[in-house]
Amino acid sequence: MKIVISAGHSSIVRGADGPSPWGLDEFDENVRVTERVGELLRSVGVGVDVVIDTHSDDQDENLNWLIAEHNRRTRDSAHAR
């Protein structure tokens, strides 16, 4: 099985950040979780492409880039078994 997963937002369009003192950054947490999920899936034999946007300047560009990147990647169909 092969899948593609992505973190939301981009390194430029970062999303929300939490209040002090713990102040979580939404993009950083999305990337951390997405990369960890990718590691866990790989450890049980699932092929995973992790997609992280490091260049989009606004939300529309980010969404369009993520969709295009997912469509560009090879993965198993939802109906493949």
Summary of the structure (lengths in Angstrom):
residues: 81
radius of gyration: 14.2
end to end distance: 8.3
largest distance: 46.8
contacts: 202
relative contact order: 0.27
helix: 40%
strand: 15%
